[in-house]
């Protein structure tokens, strides 16, 4: 899952990996304000995936 945060109003929205981003913020209705937010768990997951690939 990818967590997005609107840089305009701070609204957070979660989408599935590989899905297109919503075109507008669901809260302030602005376009193109999404920024990906990484949680600590996401970073851990990516690290473990990278290690699995290396082996
Ligand atoms: Zn917004």
mmCIF file of the protein (N, C-alpha, C, O) and its ligand, coordinates in Angstrom:
data_MODEL
# 
_entry.id   MODEL 
# 
loop_
_entity.id 
_entity.type 
_entity.pdbx_number_of_molecules 
1 polymer     1 
2 non-polymer 1 
# 
_entity_poly.entity_id                      1 
_entity_poly.type                           'polypeptide(L)' 
_entity_poly.nstd_linkage                   no 
_entity_poly.nstd_monomer                   no 
_entity_poly.pdbx_seq_one_letter_code       
;(UNK)(UNK)(UNK)(UNK)(UNK)(UNK)(UNK)(UNK)(UNK)(UNK)(UNK)(UNK)(UNK)(UNK)(UNK)(UNK)
(UNK)(UNK)(UNK)(UNK)(UNK)(UNK)(UNK)(UNK)(UNK)(UNK)(UNK)(UNK)(UNK)(UNK)(UNK)(UNK)
(UNK)(UNK)(UNK)(UNK)(UNK)(UNK)(UNK)(UNK)(UNK)(UNK)(UNK)(UNK)(UNK)(UNK)(UNK)(UNK)
(UNK)(UNK)(UNK)(UNK)(UNK)(UNK)(UNK)
;
_entity_poly.pdbx_seq_one_letter_code_can   XXXXXXXXXXXXXXXXXXXXXXXXXXXXXXXXXXXXXXXXXXXXXXXXXXXXXXX 
_entity_poly.pdbx_strand_id                 A 
# 
loop_
_entity_poly_seq.entity_id 
_entity_poly_seq.num 
_entity_poly_seq.mon_id 
_entity_poly_seq.hetero 
1 1  UNK n 
1 2  UNK n 
1 3  UNK n 
1 4  UNK n 
1 5  UNK n 
1 6  UNK n 
1 7  UNK n 
1 8  UNK n 
1 9  UNK n 
1 10 UNK n 
1 11 UNK n 
1 12 UNK n 
1 13 UNK n 
1 14 UNK n 
1 15 UNK n 
1 16 UNK n 
1 17 UNK n 
1 18 UNK n 
1 19 UNK n 
1 20 UNK n 
1 21 UNK n 
1 22 UNK n 
1 23 UNK n 
1 24 UNK n 
1 25 UNK n 
1 26 UNK n 
1 27 UNK n 
1 28 UNK n 
1 29 UNK n 
1 30 UNK n 
1 31 UNK n 
1 32 UNK n 
1 33 UNK n 
1 34 UNK n 
1 35 UNK n 
1 36 UNK n 
1 37 UNK n 
1 38 UNK n 
1 39 UNK n 
1 40 UNK n 
1 41 UNK n 
1 42 UNK n 
1 43 UNK n 
1 44 UNK n 
1 45 UNK n 
1 46 UNK n 
1 47 UNK n 
1 48 UNK n 
1 49 UNK n 
1 50 UNK n 
1 51 UNK n 
1 52 UNK n 
1 53 UNK n 
1 54 UNK n 
1 55 UNK n 
# 
loop_
_struct_asym.id 
_struct_asym.entity_id 
A 1 
B 2 
# 
loop_
_chem_comp.id 
_chem_comp.type 
_chem_comp.mon_nstd_flag 
UNK 'L-peptide linking' . 
ZN  non-polymer         . 
# 
_pdbx_entity_nonpoly.entity_id   2 
_pdbx_entity_nonpoly.name        ? 
_pdbx_entity_nonpoly.comp_id     ZN 
# 
_pdbx_nonpoly_scheme.asym_id         B 
_pdbx_nonpoly_scheme.entity_id       2 
_pdbx_nonpoly_scheme.mon_id          ZN 
_pdbx_nonpoly_scheme.ndb_seq_num     1 
_pdbx_nonpoly_scheme.pdb_seq_num     101 
_pdbx_nonpoly_scheme.auth_seq_num    101 
_pdbx_nonpoly_scheme.pdb_mon_id      ZN 
_pdbx_nonpoly_scheme.auth_mon_id     ZN 
_pdbx_nonpoly_scheme.pdb_strand_id   A 
_pdbx_nonpoly_scheme.pdb_ins_code    . 
# 
loop_
_atom_site.group_PDB 
_atom_site.id 
_atom_site.type_symbol 
_atom_site.label_atom_id 
_atom_site.label_alt_id 
_atom_site.label_comp_id 
_atom_site.label_asym_id 
_atom_site.label_entity_id 
_atom_site.label_seq_id 
_atom_site.pdbx_PDB_ins_code 
_atom_site.Cartn_x 
_atom_site.Cartn_y 
_atom_site.Cartn_z 
_atom_site.occupancy 
_atom_site.B_iso_or_equiv 
_atom_site.pdbx_formal_charge 
_atom_site.auth_seq_id 
_atom_site.auth_comp_id 
_atom_site.auth_asym_id 
_atom_site.auth_atom_id 
_atom_site.pdbx_PDB_model_num 
ATOM   1   N  N  . UNK A 1 1  ? 0.845   -1.199  0.000   1.00 0.00 ? 1   UNK A N  1 
ATOM   2   C  CA . UNK A 1 1  ? 0.000   0.000   0.000   1.00 0.00 ? 1   UNK A CA 1 
ATOM   3   C  C  . UNK A 1 1  ? 0.877   1.245   0.000   1.00 0.00 ? 1   UNK A C  1 
ATOM   4   O  O  . UNK A 1 1  ? 1.972   1.257   0.563   1.00 0.00 ? 1   UNK A O  1 
ATOM   5   N  N  . UNK A 1 2  ? 0.380   2.268   -0.632  1.00 0.00 ? 2   UNK A N  1 
ATOM   6   C  CA . UNK A 1 2  ? 1.091   3.539   -0.695  1.00 0.00 ? 2   UNK A CA 1 
ATOM   7   C  C  . UNK A 1 2  ? 0.233   4.587   -0.012  1.00 0.00 ? 2   UNK A C  1 
ATOM   8   O  O  . UNK A 1 2  ? -0.948  4.738   -0.327  1.00 0.00 ? 2   UNK A O  1 
ATOM   9   N  N  . UNK A 1 3  ? 0.821   5.298   0.910   1.00 0.00 ? 3   UNK A N  1 
ATOM   10  C  CA . UNK A 1 3  ? 0.063   6.355   1.561   1.00 0.00 ? 3   UNK A CA 1 
ATOM   11  C  C  . UNK A 1 3  ? 0.426   7.686   0.927   1.00 0.00 ? 3   UNK A C  1 
ATOM   12  O  O  . UNK A 1 3  ? 1.598   8.026   0.765   1.00 0.00 ? 3   UNK A O  1 
ATOM   13  N  N  . UNK A 1 4  ? -0.602  8.418   0.577   1.00 0.00 ? 4   UNK A N  1 
ATOM   14  C  CA . UNK A 1 4  ? -0.415  9.712   -0.054  1.00 0.00 ? 4   UNK A CA 1 
ATOM   15  C  C  . UNK A 1 4  ? -0.866  10.793  0.902   1.00 0.00 ? 4   UNK A C  1 
ATOM   16  O  O  . UNK A 1 4  ? -1.810  10.612  1.671   1.00 0.00 ? 4   UNK A O  1 
ATOM   17  N  N  . UNK A 1 5  ? -0.182  11.915  0.843   1.00 0.00 ? 5   UNK A N  1 
ATOM   18  C  CA . UNK A 1 5  ? -0.623  13.061  1.636   1.00 0.00 ? 5   UNK A CA 1 
ATOM   19  C  C  . UNK A 1 5  ? -0.730  14.260  0.719   1.00 0.00 ? 5   UNK A C  1 
ATOM   20  O  O  . UNK A 1 5  ? 0.158   14.526  -0.091  1.00 0.00 ? 5   UNK A O  1 
ATOM   21  N  N  . UNK A 1 6  ? -1.823  14.973  0.860   1.00 0.00 ? 6   UNK A N  1 
ATOM   22  C  CA . UNK A 1 6  ? -2.028  16.191  0.089   1.00 0.00 ? 6   UNK A CA 1 
ATOM   23  C  C  . UNK A 1 6  ? -1.145  17.284  0.677   1.00 0.00 ? 6   UNK A C  1 
ATOM   24  O  O  . UNK A 1 6  ? -1.202  17.574  1.873   1.00 0.00 ? 6   UNK A O  1 
ATOM   25  N  N  . UNK A 1 7  ? -0.327  17.885  -0.185  1.00 0.00 ? 7   UNK A N  1 
ATOM   26  C  CA . UNK A 1 7  ? 0.582   18.921  0.305   1.00 0.00 ? 7   UNK A CA 1 
ATOM   27  C  C  . UNK A 1 7  ? -0.157  20.233  0.548   1.00 0.00 ? 7   UNK A C  1 
ATOM   28  O  O  . UNK A 1 7  ? 0.387   21.150  1.163   1.00 0.00 ? 7   UNK A O  1 
ATOM   29  N  N  . UNK A 1 8  ? -1.372  20.321  0.074   1.00 0.00 ? 8   UNK A N  1 
ATOM   30  C  CA . UNK A 1 8  ? -2.158  21.545  0.273   1.00 0.00 ? 8   UNK A CA 1 
ATOM   31  C  C  . UNK A 1 8  ? -2.867  21.544  1.619   1.00 0.00 ? 8   UNK A C  1 
ATOM   32  O  O  . UNK A 1 8  ? -2.789  22.519  2.366   1.00 0.00 ? 8   UNK A O  1 
ATOM   33  N  N  . UNK A 1 9  ? -3.569  20.439  1.934   1.00 0.00 ? 9   UNK A N  1 
ATOM   34  C  CA . UNK A 1 9  ? -4.399  20.442  3.144   1.00 0.00 ? 9   UNK A CA 1 
ATOM   35  C  C  . UNK A 1 9  ? -3.975  19.392  4.165   1.00 0.00 ? 9   UNK A C  1 
ATOM   36  O  O  . UNK A 1 9  ? -4.457  19.394  5.298   1.00 0.00 ? 9   UNK A O  1 
ATOM   37  N  N  . UNK A 1 10 ? -3.070  18.490  3.763   1.00 0.00 ? 10  UNK A N  1 
ATOM   38  C  CA . UNK A 1 10 ? -2.608  17.478  4.705   1.00 0.00 ? 10  UNK A CA 1 
ATOM   39  C  C  . UNK A 1 10 ? -3.468  16.226  4.765   1.00 0.00 ? 10  UNK A C  1 
ATOM   40  O  O  . UNK A 1 10 ? -3.195  15.330  5.564   1.00 0.00 ? 10  UNK A O  1 
ATOM   41  N  N  . UNK A 1 11 ? -4.485  16.148  3.949   1.00 0.00 ? 11  UNK A N  1 
ATOM   42  C  CA . UNK A 1 11 ? -5.358  14.978  3.903   1.00 0.00 ? 11  UNK A CA 1 
ATOM   43  C  C  . UNK A 1 11 ? -4.556  13.755  3.446   1.00 0.00 ? 11  UNK A C  1 
ATOM   44  O  O  . UNK A 1 11 ? -3.739  13.841  2.529   1.00 0.00 ? 11  UNK A O  1 
ATOM   45  N  N  . UNK A 1 12 ? -4.803  12.616  4.102   1.00 0.00 ? 12  UNK A N  1 
ATOM   46  C  CA . UNK A 1 12 ? -4.083  11.393  3.731   1.00 0.00 ? 12  UNK A CA 1 
ATOM   47  C  C  . UNK A 1 12 ? -5.023  10.397  3.085   1.00 0.00 ? 12  UNK A C  1 
ATOM   48  O  O  . UNK A 1 12 ? -6.193  10.276  3.448   1.00 0.00 ? 12  UNK A O  1 
ATOM   49  N  N  . UNK A 1 13 ? -4.474  9.697   2.125   1.00 0.00 ? 13  UNK A N  1 
ATOM   50  C  CA . UNK A 1 13 ? -5.255  8.734   1.358   1.00 0.00 ? 13  UNK A CA 1 
ATOM   51  C  C  . UNK A 1 13 ? -4.344  7.558   1.051   1.00 0.00 ? 13  UNK A C  1 
ATOM   52  O  O  . UNK A 1 13 ? -3.162  7.745   0.763   1.00 0.00 ? 13  UNK A O  1 
ATOM   53  N  N  . UNK A 1 14 ? -4.884  6.354   1.110   1.00 0.00 ? 14  UNK A N  1 
ATOM   54  C  CA . UNK A 1 14 ? -4.075  5.169   0.858   1.00 0.00 ? 14  UNK A CA 1 
ATOM   55  C  C  . UNK A 1 14 ? -4.542  4.493   -0.424  1.00 0.00 ? 14  UNK A C  1 
ATOM   56  O  O  . UNK A 1 14 ? -5.737  4.276   -0.625  1.00 0.00 ? 14  UNK A O  1 
ATOM   57  N  N  . UNK A 1 15 ? -3.590  4.164   -1.285  1.00 0.00 ? 15  UNK A N  1 
ATOM   58  C  CA . UNK A 1 15 ? -3.920  3.447   -2.525  1.00 0.00 ? 15  UNK A CA 1 
ATOM   59  C  C  . UNK A 1 15 ? -3.075  2.188   -2.603  1.00 0.00 ? 15  UNK A C  1 
ATOM   60  O  O  . UNK A 1 15 ? -2.028  2.092   -1.964  1.00 0.00 ? 15  UNK A O  1 
ATOM   61  N  N  . UNK A 1 16 ? -3.536  1.222   -3.391  1.00 0.00 ? 16  UNK A N  1 
ATOM   62  C  CA . UNK A 1 16 ? -2.760  0.005   -3.589  1.00 0.00 ? 16  UNK A CA 1 
ATOM   63  C  C  . UNK A 1 16 ? -1.571  0.286   -4.484  1.00 0.00 ? 16  UNK A C  1 
ATOM   64  O  O  . UNK A 1 16 ? -1.623  1.133   -5.375  1.00 0.00 ? 16  UNK A O  1 
ATOM   65  N  N  . UNK A 1 17 ? -0.492  -0.448  -4.226  1.00 0.00 ? 17  UNK A N  1 
ATOM   66  C  CA . UNK A 1 17 ? 0.728   -0.327  -5.018  1.00 0.00 ? 17  UNK A CA 1 
ATOM   67  C  C  . UNK A 1 17 ? 0.401   -0.592  -6.491  1.00 0.00 ? 17  UNK A C  1 
ATOM   68  O  O  . UNK A 1 17 ? -0.300  -1.552  -6.811  1.00 0.00 ? 17  UNK A O  1 
ATOM   69  N  N  . UNK A 1 18 ? 0.903   0.251   -7.373  1.00 0.00 ? 18  UNK A N  1 
ATOM   70  C  CA . UNK A 1 18 ? 0.713   0.042   -8.800  1.00 0.00 ? 18  UNK A CA 1 
ATOM   71  C  C  . UNK A 1 18 ? -0.573  0.645   -9.359  1.00 0.00 ? 18  UNK A C  1 
ATOM   72  O  O  . UNK A 1 18 ? -0.752  0.709   -10.576 1.00 0.00 ? 18  UNK A O  1 
ATOM   73  N  N  . UNK A 1 19 ? -1.471  1.089   -8.472  1.00 0.00 ? 19  UNK A N  1 
ATOM   74  C  CA . UNK A 1 19 ? -2.704  1.721   -8.949  1.00 0.00 ? 19  UNK A CA 1 
ATOM   75  C  C  . UNK A 1 19 ? -2.421  3.182   -9.273  1.00 0.00 ? 19  UNK A C  1 
ATOM   76  O  O  . UNK A 1 19 ? -1.544  3.792   -8.661  1.00 0.00 ? 19  UNK A O  1 
ATOM   77  N  N  . UNK A 1 20 ? -3.144  3.742   -10.219 1.00 0.00 ? 20  UNK A N  1 
ATOM   78  C  CA . UNK A 1 20 ? -2.944  5.170   -10.515 1.00 0.00 ? 20  UNK A CA 1 
ATOM   79  C  C  . UNK A 1 20 ? -3.368  6.029   -9.335  1.00 0.00 ? 20  UNK A C  1 
ATOM   80  O  O  . UNK A 1 20 ? -4.289  5.684   -8.594  1.00 0.00 ? 20  UNK A O  1 
ATOM   81  N  N  . UNK A 1 21 ? -2.694  7.130   -9.175  1.00 0.00 ? 21  UNK A N  1 
ATOM   82  C  CA . UNK A 1 21 ? -3.050  8.043   -8.091  1.00 0.00 ? 21  UNK A CA 1 
ATOM   83  C  C  . UNK A 1 21 ? -4.361  8.738   -8.435  1.00 0.00 ? 21  UNK A C  1 
ATOM   84  O  O  . UNK A 1 21 ? -4.631  9.005   -9.606  1.00 0.00 ? 21  UNK A O  1 
ATOM   85  N  N  . UNK A 1 22 ? -5.169  9.029   -7.437  1.00 0.00 ? 22  UNK A N  1 
ATOM   86  C  CA . UNK A 1 22 ? -6.375  9.812   -7.712  1.00 0.00 ? 22  UNK A CA 1 
ATOM   87  C  C  . UNK A 1 22 ? -5.977  11.177  -8.252  1.00 0.00 ? 22  UNK A C  1 
ATOM   88  O  O  . UNK A 1 22 ? -4.969  11.743  -7.828  1.00 0.00 ? 22  UNK A O  1 
ATOM   89  N  N  . UNK A 1 23 ? -6.758  11.708  -9.181  1.00 0.00 ? 23  UNK A N  1 
ATOM   90  C  CA . UNK A 1 23 ? -6.355  12.954  -9.826  1.00 0.00 ? 23  UNK A CA 1 
ATOM   91  C  C  . UNK A 1 23 ? -6.494  14.155  -8.900  1.00 0.00 ? 23  UNK A C  1 
ATOM   92  O  O  . UNK A 1 23 ? -5.765  15.138  -9.027  1.00 0.00 ? 23  UNK A O  1 
ATOM   93  N  N  . UNK A 1 24 ? -7.439  14.064  -7.970  1.00 0.00 ? 24  UNK A N  1 
ATOM   94  C  CA . UNK A 1 24 ? -7.665  15.202  -7.073  1.00 0.00 ? 24  UNK A CA 1 
ATOM   95  C  C  . UNK A 1 24 ? -7.641  14.749  -5.627  1.00 0.00 ? 24  UNK A C  1 
ATOM   96  O  O  . UNK A 1 24 ? -7.881  13.584  -5.312  1.00 0.00 ? 24  UNK A O  1 
ATOM   97  N  N  . UNK A 1 25 ? -7.349  15.690  -4.769  1.00 0.00 ? 25  UNK A N  1 
ATOM   98  C  CA . UNK A 1 25 ? -7.477  15.455  -3.344  1.00 0.00 ? 25  UNK A CA 1 
ATOM   99  C  C  . UNK A 1 25 ? -8.960  15.314  -3.002  1.00 0.00 ? 25  UNK A C  1 
ATOM   100 O  O  . UNK A 1 25 ? -9.785  16.108  -3.455  1.00 0.00 ? 25  UNK A O  1 
ATOM   101 N  N  . UNK A 1 26 ? -9.293  14.303  -2.201  1.00 0.00 ? 26  UNK A N  1 
ATOM   102 C  CA . UNK A 1 26 ? -10.682 14.075  -1.837  1.00 0.00 ? 26  UNK A CA 1 
ATOM   103 C  C  . UNK A 1 26 ? -11.220 15.100  -0.842  1.00 0.00 ? 26  UNK A C  1 
ATOM   104 O  O  . UNK A 1 26 ? -12.422 15.153  -0.581  1.00 0.00 ? 26  UNK A O  1 
ATOM   105 N  N  . UNK A 1 27 ? -10.340 15.894  -0.304  1.00 0.00 ? 27  UNK A N  1 
ATOM   106 C  CA . UNK A 1 27 ? -10.760 16.832  0.737   1.00 0.00 ? 27  UNK A CA 1 
ATOM   107 C  C  . UNK A 1 27 ? -10.816 18.266  0.216   1.00 0.00 ? 27  UNK A C  1 
ATOM   108 O  O  . UNK A 1 27 ? -11.844 18.935  0.330   1.00 0.00 ? 27  UNK A O  1 
ATOM   109 N  N  . UNK A 1 28 ? -9.706  18.735  -0.356  1.00 0.00 ? 28  UNK A N  1 
ATOM   110 C  CA . UNK A 1 28 ? -9.664  20.130  -0.807  1.00 0.00 ? 28  UNK A CA 1 
ATOM   111 C  C  . UNK A 1 28 ? -9.886  20.250  -2.315  1.00 0.00 ? 28  UNK A C  1 
ATOM   112 O  O  . UNK A 1 28 ? -10.007 21.354  -2.845  1.00 0.00 ? 28  UNK A O  1 
ATOM   113 N  N  . UNK A 1 29 ? -9.939  19.089  -3.012  1.00 0.00 ? 29  UNK A N  1 
ATOM   114 C  CA . UNK A 1 29 ? -10.273 19.049  -4.438  1.00 0.00 ? 29  UNK A CA 1 
ATOM   115 C  C  . UNK A 1 29 ? -9.217  19.696  -5.339  1.00 0.00 ? 29  UNK A C  1 
ATOM   116 O  O  . UNK A 1 29 ? -9.515  20.100  -6.463  1.00 0.00 ? 29  UNK A O  1 
ATOM   117 N  N  . UNK A 1 30 ? -8.020  19.788  -4.851  1.00 0.00 ? 30  UNK A N  1 
ATOM   118 C  CA . UNK A 1 30 ? -6.930  20.297  -5.684  1.00 0.00 ? 30  UNK A CA 1 
ATOM   119 C  C  . UNK A 1 30 ? -6.322  19.159  -6.492  1.00 0.00 ? 30  UNK A C  1 
ATOM   120 O  O  . UNK A 1 30 ? -6.356  18.001  -6.074  1.00 0.00 ? 30  UNK A O  1 
ATOM   121 N  N  . UNK A 1 31 ? -5.776  19.491  -7.632  1.00 0.00 ? 31  UNK A N  1 
ATOM   122 C  CA . UNK A 1 31 ? -5.107  18.506  -8.468  1.00 0.00 ? 31  UNK A CA 1 
ATOM   123 C  C  . UNK A 1 31 ? -3.604  18.526  -8.229  1.00 0.00 ? 31  UNK A C  1 
ATOM   124 O  O  . UNK A 1 31 ? -3.009  19.568  -7.952  1.00 0.00 ? 31  UNK A O  1 
ATOM   125 N  N  . UNK A 1 32 ? -3.012  17.346  -8.345  1.00 0.00 ? 32  UNK A N  1 
ATOM   126 C  CA . UNK A 1 32 ? -1.554  17.241  -8.371  1.00 0.00 ? 32  UNK A CA 1 
ATOM   127 C  C  . UNK A 1 32 ? -0.860  17.614  -7.075  1.00 0.00 ? 32  UNK A C  1 
ATOM   128 O  O  . UNK A 1 32 ? 0.294   18.044  -7.096  1.00 0.00 ? 32  UNK A O  1 
ATOM   129 N  N  . UNK A 1 33 ? -1.533  17.460  -5.956  1.00 0.00 ? 33  UNK A N  1 
ATOM   130 C  CA . UNK A 1 33 ? -0.907  17.825  -4.689  1.00 0.00 ? 33  UNK A CA 1 
ATOM   131 C  C  . UNK A 1 33 ? -0.427  16.614  -3.903  1.00 0.00 ? 33  UNK A C  1 
ATOM   132 O  O  . UNK A 1 33 ? 0.108   16.766  -2.805  1.00 0.00 ? 33  UNK A O  1 
ATOM   133 N  N  . UNK A 1 34 ? -0.611  15.413  -4.447  1.00 0.00 ? 34  UNK A N  1 
ATOM   134 C  CA . UNK A 1 34 ? -0.229  14.212  -3.699  1.00 0.00 ? 34  UNK A CA 1 
ATOM   135 C  C  . UNK A 1 34 ? 1.275   14.054  -3.568  1.00 0.00 ? 34  UNK A C  1 
ATOM   136 O  O  . UNK A 1 34 ? 2.040   14.278  -4.505  1.00 0.00 ? 34  UNK A O  1 
ATOM   137 N  N  . UNK A 1 35 ? 1.661   13.660  -2.371  1.00 0.00 ? 35  UNK A N  1 
ATOM   138 C  CA . UNK A 1 35 ? 3.052   13.315  -2.112  1.00 0.00 ? 35  UNK A CA 1 
ATOM   139 C  C  . UNK A 1 35 ? 3.040   11.985  -1.378  1.00 0.00 ? 35  UNK A C  1 
ATOM   140 O  O  . UNK A 1 35 ? 2.243   11.783  -0.462  1.00 0.00 ? 35  UNK A O  1 
ATOM   141 N  N  . UNK A 1 36 ? 3.915   11.084  -1.776  1.00 0.00 ? 36  UNK A N  1 
ATOM   142 C  CA . UNK A 1 36 ? 3.951   9.782   -1.113  1.00 0.00 ? 36  UNK A CA 1 
ATOM   143 C  C  . UNK A 1 36 ? 4.514   9.900   0.288   1.00 0.00 ? 36  UNK A C  1 
ATOM   144 O  O  . UNK A 1 36 ? 5.493   10.606  0.529   1.00 0.00 ? 36  UNK A O  1 
ATOM   145 N  N  . UNK A 1 37 ? 3.877   9.193   1.205   1.00 0.00 ? 37  UNK A N  1 
ATOM   146 C  CA . UNK A 1 37 ? 4.329   9.173   2.594   1.00 0.00 ? 37  UNK A CA 1 
ATOM   147 C  C  . UNK A 1 37 ? 4.811   7.760   2.884   1.00 0.00 ? 37  UNK A C  1 
ATOM   148 O  O  . UNK A 1 37 ? 4.096   6.791   2.626   1.00 0.00 ? 37  UNK A O  1 
ATOM   149 N  N  . UNK A 1 38 ? 5.995   7.643   3.409   1.00 0.00 ? 38  UNK A N  1 
ATOM   150 C  CA . UNK A 1 38 ? 6.495   6.322   3.786   1.00 0.00 ? 38  UNK A CA 1 
ATOM   151 C  C  . UNK A 1 38 ? 6.425   6.170   5.291   1.00 0.00 ? 38  UNK A C  1 
ATOM   152 O  O  . UNK A 1 38 ? 6.897   7.015   6.052   1.00 0.00 ? 38  UNK A O  1 
ATOM   153 N  N  . UNK A 1 39 ? 5.821   5.064   5.695   1.00 0.00 ? 39  UNK A N  1 
ATOM   154 C  CA . UNK A 1 39 ? 5.802   4.753   7.117   1.00 0.00 ? 39  UNK A CA 1 
ATOM   155 C  C  . UNK A 1 39 ? 7.066   3.965   7.451   1.00 0.00 ? 39  UNK A C  1 
ATOM   156 O  O  . UNK A 1 39 ? 7.751   3.467   6.558   1.00 0.00 ? 39  UNK A O  1 
ATOM   157 N  N  . UNK A 1 40 ? 7.364   3.858   8.726   1.00 0.00 ? 40  UNK A N  1 
ATOM   158 C  CA . UNK A 1 40 ? 8.526   3.078   9.146   1.00 0.00 ? 40  UNK A CA 1 
ATOM   159 C  C  . UNK A 1 40 ? 8.373   1.630   8.680   1.00 0.00 ? 40  UNK A C  1 
ATOM   160 O  O  . UNK A 1 40 ? 9.348   0.987   8.290   1.00 0.00 ? 40  UNK A O  1 
ATOM   161 N  N  . UNK A 1 41 ? 7.138   1.125   8.724   1.00 0.00 ? 41  UNK A N  1 
ATOM   162 C  CA . UNK A 1 41 ? 6.904   -0.259  8.310   1.00 0.00 ? 41  UNK A CA 1 
ATOM   163 C  C  . UNK A 1 41 ? 7.180   -0.426  6.815   1.00 0.00 ? 41  UNK A C  1 
ATOM   164 O  O  . UNK A 1 41 ? 7.726   -1.449  6.401   1.00 0.00 ? 41  UNK A O  1 
ATOM   165 N  N  . UNK A 1 42 ? 6.818   0.547   6.015   1.00 0.00 ? 42  UNK A N  1 
ATOM   166 C  CA . UNK A 1 42 ? 7.080   0.477   4.581   1.00 0.00 ? 42  UNK A CA 1 
ATOM   167 C  C  . UNK A 1 42 ? 8.571   0.360   4.317   1.00 0.00 ? 42  UNK A C  1 
ATOM   168 O  O  . UNK A 1 42 ? 9.007   -0.442  3.492   1.00 0.00 ? 42  UNK A O  1 
ATOM   169 N  N  . UNK A 1 43 ? 9.349   1.168   5.028   1.00 0.00 ? 43  UNK A N  1 
ATOM   170 C  CA . UNK A 1 43 ? 10.792  1.161   4.843   1.00 0.00 ? 43  UNK A CA 1 
ATOM   171 C  C  . UNK A 1 43 ? 11.349  -0.212  5.233   1.00 0.00 ? 43  UNK A C  1 
ATOM   172 O  O  . UNK A 1 43 ? 12.204  -0.760  4.538   1.00 0.00 ? 43  UNK A O  1 
ATOM   173 N  N  . UNK A 1 44 ? 10.861  -0.760  6.344   1.00 0.00 ? 44  UNK A N  1 
ATOM   174 C  CA . UNK A 1 44 ? 11.301  -2.097  6.761   1.00 0.00 ? 44  UNK A CA 1 
ATOM   175 C  C  . UNK A 1 44 ? 10.944  -3.139  5.699   1.00 0.00 ? 44  UNK A C  1 
ATOM   176 O  O  . UNK A 1 44 ? 11.751  -4.011  5.378   1.00 0.00 ? 44  UNK A O  1 
ATOM   177 N  N  . UNK A 1 45 ? 9.745   -3.040  5.166   1.00 0.00 ? 45  UNK A N  1 
ATOM   178 C  CA . UNK A 1 45 ? 9.310   -3.992  4.144   1.00 0.00 ? 45  UNK A CA 1 
ATOM   179 C  C  . UNK A 1 45 ? 10.219  -3.916  2.921   1.00 0.00 ? 45  UNK A C  1 
ATOM   180 O  O  . UNK A 1 45 ? 10.611  -4.945  2.372   1.00 0.00 ? 45  UNK A O  1 
ATOM   181 N  N  . UNK A 1 46 ? 10.550  -2.712  2.499   1.00 0.00 ? 46  UNK A N  1 
ATOM   182 C  CA . UNK A 1 46 ? 11.384  -2.563  1.325   1.00 0.00 ? 46  UNK A CA 1 
ATOM   183 C  C  . UNK A 1 46 ? 12.768  -3.140  1.566   1.00 0.00 ? 46  UNK A C  1 
ATOM   184 O  O  . UNK A 1 46 ? 13.341  -3.785  0.688   1.00 0.00 ? 46  UNK A O  1 
ATOM   185 N  N  . UNK A 1 47 ? 13.296  -2.910  2.739   1.00 0.00 ? 47  UNK A N  1 
ATOM   186 C  CA . UNK A 1 47 ? 14.616  -3.439  3.064   1.00 0.00 ? 47  UNK A CA 1 
ATOM   187 C  C  . UNK A 1 47 ? 14.581  -4.967  3.014   1.00 0.00 ? 47  UNK A C  1 
ATOM   188 O  O  . UNK A 1 47 ? 15.486  -5.589  2.457   1.00 0.00 ? 47  UNK A O  1 
ATOM   189 N  N  . UNK A 1 48 ? 13.551  -5.569  3.588   1.00 0.00 ? 48  UNK A N  1 
ATOM   190 C  CA . UNK A 1 48 ? 13.502  -7.035  3.610   1.00 0.00 ? 48  UNK A CA 1 
ATOM   191 C  C  . UNK A 1 48 ? 13.307  -7.576  2.210   1.00 0.00 ? 48  UNK A C  1 
ATOM   192 O  O  . UNK A 1 48 ? 13.843  -8.638  1.890   1.00 0.00 ? 48  UNK A O  1 
ATOM   193 N  N  . UNK A 1 49 ? 12.560  -6.886  1.361   1.00 0.00 ? 49  UNK A N  1 
ATOM   194 C  CA . UNK A 1 49 ? 12.374  -7.318  -0.027  1.00 0.00 ? 49  UNK A CA 1 
ATOM   195 C  C  . UNK A 1 49 ? 13.707  -7.261  -0.762  1.00 0.00 ? 49  UNK A C  1 
ATOM   196 O  O  . UNK A 1 49 ? 14.061  -8.181  -1.499  1.00 0.00 ? 49  UNK A O  1 
ATOM   197 N  N  . UNK A 1 50 ? 14.445  -6.168  -0.554  1.00 0.00 ? 50  UNK A N  1 
ATOM   198 C  CA . UNK A 1 50 ? 15.733  -6.039  -1.211  1.00 0.00 ? 50  UNK A CA 1 
ATOM   199 C  C  . UNK A 1 50 ? 16.674  -7.170  -0.824  1.00 0.00 ? 50  UNK A C  1 
ATOM   200 O  O  . UNK A 1 50 ? 17.390  -7.705  -1.670  1.00 0.00 ? 50  UNK A O  1 
ATOM   201 N  N  . UNK A 1 51 ? 16.672  -7.532  0.453   1.00 0.00 ? 51  UNK A N  1 
ATOM   202 C  CA . UNK A 1 51 ? 17.538  -8.621  0.910   1.00 0.00 ? 51  UNK A CA 1 
ATOM   203 C  C  . UNK A 1 51 ? 17.125  -9.940  0.275   1.00 0.00 ? 51  UNK A C  1 
ATOM   204 O  O  . UNK A 1 51 ? 17.974  -10.741 -0.115  1.00 0.00 ? 51  UNK A O  1 
ATOM   205 N  N  . UNK A 1 52 ? 15.822  -10.163 0.173   1.00 0.00 ? 52  UNK A N  1 
ATOM   206 C  CA . UNK A 1 52 ? 15.337  -11.404 -0.430  1.00 0.00 ? 52  UNK A CA 1 
ATOM   207 C  C  . UNK A 1 52 ? 15.786  -11.480 -1.886  1.00 0.00 ? 52  UNK A C  1 
ATOM   208 O  O  . UNK A 1 52 ? 16.161  -12.549 -2.368  1.00 0.00 ? 52  UNK A O  1 
ATOM   209 N  N  . UNK A 1 53 ? 15.749  -10.348 -2.584  1.00 0.00 ? 53  UNK A N  1 
ATOM   210 C  CA . UNK A 1 53 ? 16.182  -10.344 -3.983  1.00 0.00 ? 53  UNK A CA 1 
ATOM   211 C  C  . UNK A 1 53 ? 17.679  -10.641 -4.098  1.00 0.00 ? 53  UNK A C  1 
ATOM   212 O  O  . UNK A 1 53 ? 18.105  -11.335 -5.020  1.00 0.00 ? 53  UNK A O  1 
ATOM   213 N  N  . UNK A 1 54 ? 18.464  -10.124 -3.177  1.00 0.00 ? 54  UNK A N  1 
ATOM   214 C  CA . UNK A 1 54 ? 19.911  -10.300 -3.238  1.00 0.00 ? 54  UNK A CA 1 
ATOM   215 C  C  . UNK A 1 54 ? 20.290  -11.765 -3.026  1.00 0.00 ? 54  UNK A C  1 
ATOM   216 O  O  . UNK A 1 54 ? 21.272  -12.252 -3.587  1.00 0.00 ? 54  UNK A O  1 
ATOM   217 N  N  . UNK A 1 55 ? 19.510  -12.448 -2.221  1.00 0.00 ? 55  UNK A N  1 
ATOM   218 C  CA . UNK A 1 55 ? 19.783  -13.871 -2.004  1.00 0.00 ? 55  UNK A CA 1 
ATOM   219 C  C  . UNK A 1 55 ? 19.210  -14.652 -3.160  1.00 0.00 ? 55  UNK A C  1 
ATOM   220 O  O  . UNK A 1 55 ? 19.321  -15.877 -3.193  1.00 0.00 ? 55  UNK A O  1 
HETATM 221 ZN ZN . ZN  B 2 .  ? -6.053  18.389  -0.077  1.00 0.00 ? 101 ZN  A ZN 1 
# 
